C-alpha cells in the first residue's frame, strides 16, 4: 500500500505544471476516446440541428403558406388584368370603329349578357333596351361585320336575332363584282351561312367578300357579312348557292353596336378596315 | 317548398344555359338542362304530372325565346309524358335509368321539335348540322345527368323535392 501511494505521489509530482509532451499511454487513451467524443459531440450538434430544423420547418411552412396565398392572389390579379387588357383592346377597337363611322351611323354600344338557351334559335341578349333608344328592327353590327337585327326590346335589354338564325334573310351583294345579288340566309348553326338565288352566270370566286345590298329595309348597304367558301349549282341549273363563312365570330361576341340612326346611304362600311 | 324548388329549377336551367353553358359549348351546342329536369320529374312522378311539368317548363323556355311559343311546350310535354309512362316499369333508383331516360327524352324531344319545325318551316331540312347538334346535345346532357340525377333522386325521396304526403 505504501509503495502504491508513493508511486502515485511521484506521478502527481512529475505531472504538475504545463506539460508539452504527453506519454504514449495517454496518447492511446486520448485517441481511443476521440472518436467517441467526436460522435457524441456530433450527436449533440445533430440534436441541436434537429430542433433548429424543426423551428426552421415551421417558419418555412408558414412562409410557404404565405407565398402560396400571395401567389394565388397574384394569379387572380393577373387573370383580372389580362381580362381587363383584352376588354380594353376590344373596347378601343369598338370606339375606333364607332368614331370612324360617326358620319354614317348613330351607334349605341352594348354588351352581350346572354345567348340562346337552346340549339334551335340563334340570338343574343344585350344590355340595352328601349330606355336607351333601341327599337325592334335596328341592325346590329360589330367591327367585324353584320351581327343581326333587334327582334324585341324590354326596358333595359334587347334580344338580337343573329343572321345565322334559320329565320333570317339578308339581301347581299358580292363586293367586287357589284352585280351578283343574292340572299344570305341562316342555317341555324353556330357559324354557317348560305347565299341563295345567285344567277347561274354570275362570276363568283372563293374568298370574295359579301356585303349587304341595301335592298333590305333593316340593313344599311355595304356592311360586311362574310366570305364565299364554295359555290354550287342548284338542281334546276338556273341558280347558284354559295356557302358563306361569316365575318363575325358569333360564339365570341362580347360587345356589339346597334345602329340607331343612318345619316346617308354609304358605299361600304363595317369590316372595311381589314 | 317542393313546388318552389320545382318552379325554380327551369329558371335556373335557362339562366345557366344562356350564360354559363353558352360559354362552354360542345361544338357550339349547349345542353338542355330544362329537359333533363323534366325527364327526371316525369320518371319519378309519372306521365300525367310529368307531361304537365314538361308543358309548363317548355312554355317558360318558349316565352324566354319569344318565338314559336308552344313549340318547346309541346315537344317537352309530350317527351315527358312518354318518359313518365315508364315510371313503374323501371328501377328509378338506378342512375343508369336516369341516363337512358335522358338519352331517350333528348331523342324524343328532338324528333318532336323537328316535326313541329316542319309545320313552321316549309323547307326545313334536318341536315348534318341538325343531326350533329342533337348528337352533341345528348352527349352534353348525359355528362350532366349522373350528378344531377343522384341529387334529384335523393331529394325526391327524402329532401326538398319529396312530396309532403309521403313524410
HADDOCK unambig.tbl for C-alpha pairs under 7 A between the chains (distance, minus, plus):
assign (segid A and resid 114 and name CA) (segid B and resid 18 and name CA) 5.20 0.50 0.50
assign (segid A and resid 114 and name CA) (segid B and resid 19 and name CA) 5.17 0.50 0.50
assign (segid A and resid 115 and name CA) (segid B and resid 18 and name CA) 4.73 0.50 0.50
assign (segid A and resid 115 and name CA) (segid B and resid 19 and name CA) 6.42 0.50 0.50
assign (segid A and resid 115 and name CA) (segid B and resid 22 and name CA) 6.31 0.50 0.50
assign (segid A and resid 116 and name CA) (segid B and resid 18 and name CA) 5.43 0.50 0.50
assign (segid A and resid 117 and name CA) (segid B and resid 14 and name CA) 5.94 0.50 0.50
assign (segid A and resid 117 and name CA) (segid B and resid 17 and name CA) 4.74 0.50 0.50
assign (segid A and resid 117 and name CA) (segid B and resid 18 and name CA) 4.42 0.50 0.50
assign (segid A and resid 118 and name CA) (segid B and resid 30 and name CA) 6.25 0.50 0.50
assign (segid A and resid 118 and name CA) (segid B and resid 32 and name CA) 6.66 0.50 0.50
assign (segid A and resid 119 and name CA) (segid B and resid 29 and name CA) 6.22 0.50 0.50
assign (segid A and resid 119 and name CA) (segid B and resid 30 and name CA) 6.63 0.50 0.50
assign (segid A and resid 189 and name CA) (segid B and resid 129 and name CA) 6.64 0.50 0.50
assign (segid A and resid 190 and name CA) (segid B and resid 28 and name CA) 5.99 0.50 0.50
